């Protein structure tokens, strides 16, 4: 990875709740560490955060354990709608480009779960969102396709979580996923046609 891409990647950190002064410092520290390591929350971390927000930690852990399946489902739905994405000449060809986008979907769902655990459905960090826009523009990522994938993530995650979560917790997930979806739609609207390239 060249220096410019490293700089853009470092700036493209969309999660911002570690800056939310209304959260206890101990909760912000947990979120900052987990996001810095780009990993899912541990059971203990979920329990600690949810003890403050009163979100059901066991139910959220159940959702978190299912994130790979939810991402796989979103991938399958997106490719059914636009199979040319991963074919030669498609925006997600070769395979390494597609895998990077599926990883991004996993990370988007990861930070959404952070937000639900904290009880804060509005969780993005504007400078990080701008950084993501710049990174996607540099790489020629098909933002419209990513927006579709987020929509599929939202539908599948909510469908699963709503079967066992309380109405309040399910509503919180819905708000957080809607916030994420709107972020991606805004990136798509602000991307010029020249950024939507096939390589």
N, C-alpha and C positions, 0 to 999 in steps of 0.2 A: 504494500500500500504506500503510495507516495505521500509526501508531507502535506499537500493540500487536502487530500482525502482524510488523512489522520486528523487534521484540524477540523474539518467539517463534521466528521464522525463524533469528535469530542463535544462539539457544540449541539449536536442533534439529540439532546436528552430532554424528552418532552415532559417527564414527570416532575412536578413542582411542589409536592406537599411538604417536603423538608423545609420549604420556605414559609409555610403556613404557621404564623405565630400563635394562632388559636389552638394549635395542637400542643400537647405537653412536650417538652424537650426530649424526654426519653422516647416518645413515639416517633418524633422526627428523626432521632438518631437511628432507630431501627430501620426506618424507611430509607434513610440516606445510605446506610450500609448495604442493605439488600439491593437497592437500585444501583449503587456503585459496583456491586458484584454481579449485576444483571441476572439475578436468580430469584426463584420463588421464595416466598416467606416460609420459614420453618414452622412446625406446629406450635412451638413455644412462642415464636414471634407473633403468629396469628392470634394465639391466646392472649398475649399481652396487649396487643393493639385492640382486639375486640372487647377486652374487659373494660376499655374506656369508651368505645363507641356503642357497646351493647349489641353489635351484630353477632350472630351465632357463628362462632369460630369453627365448630365441627362441620357445619353446612358449607362454609366457605372453603374449608380444606377439601371437602368432597368435590366442589367445583374446580378447585385448583388442580387436583389430581387428574381431572378430566381434560385439562387444557390441550394436551397433544391431540386427543381425539377431536376436539372442537376445531382445532386448526386444520386437521386433516379433512374434516367435513367441509370446511369453508373452501379449502383448496379444491376439493372435488367439485363443489358447486360452481366455483369460478371457472374451472377448466371445462365443465360441461357447457357453460354459456359461451366461452371463448377459447376453444381448444388451440387456436392458432398462437396463443401467447407463448407456448413452450416449444413451438415448432421452429425450424430454421427461418430466420427473418422476423420472428415474434419478439415482443418486447421483453419476454422473460427467457429468452434463449441466449446462451447455452444454459445447461442445468444449474450451474453455479449461481446465475442470476435469480433463477426461480427459487432455489434453496434460501438465498438471502432474503427474499420477500416473505417466504413462509416463516423464517426465523423472526422477521419483524412482526408478523402477525402474532406469534407466540409472545413476543415482548410487549406488544400492545395489550394483549389480554392479561399478561403478568401485572403490568402497572395498573390496569383497571381493577384487578383484585386487591392490590394495595389500597386503592382509593375506597373500595367498598369496605374493607377492613377498618379503615380510618373513619368511615362515615362521611366522606367528602367526595361527592360525585363530580365536582368541578376540580380537576386535579392537574391540568397541564400547566406548563411553564412557558409563557410567551416567547422568551428568547430561544428556548429549546425547540419550540415549534418552528420558529423562523430558521433555526439551524437545520431542522429536518427538511424543510422546503428547499434550502440551498443544497443539501446533500442529495436529495432526490433529483433535483434539477441537474446537478453535476453528473450523476450516474445515469440519467435518462430513465428513471424508474417510472413505469406507467401509473401515475397517481390515480387515474380514474379506476383502474383495475384494483388498486389497493383499497380505494373507497368501497368498491363492491365487496371485496373480501371482508372488510370490517363490518359491512351490513350483514353478511352471512354469519360472521362470528357473533354478532349481537343476537340474531335470531336463534342460533343454536344454543348459545350460553344461557339465554333467558328461558328458552324452552326446557332445558335441563334443570336449571336452578329453581325455577318456579314450581317444580313438582314436589320439592321438599322444604324450601325456604319459606319463611314467614312473608306475608304480603309486603311488609315494610322493607325487609331485606331485599326481596325481589325487585321492589320499586327502586331501591337504591342502586342495584346493579343496572337496571334499565336506564336510569338517569346517567350513570357513569359511562355506559356504552354509547348512549346517545351523544354525550359530550365528545367521546372519542370519534364517533362517526362524523359529527359536525366538523370537528377539527380536520379530518381527512378531506371532507367535501370542500372546506375552505381552501385547503392546499390545492385541490384540484382546480377550483375556480381561479386561483391566483397564479396557476402555472400557465405559461404561454404555450401555444401549440407546438412551438419548437422544442419544448422540453419533453414532449411525449413522442419519443423517438423509438424506432425499431432498430435494434442492433444485432 
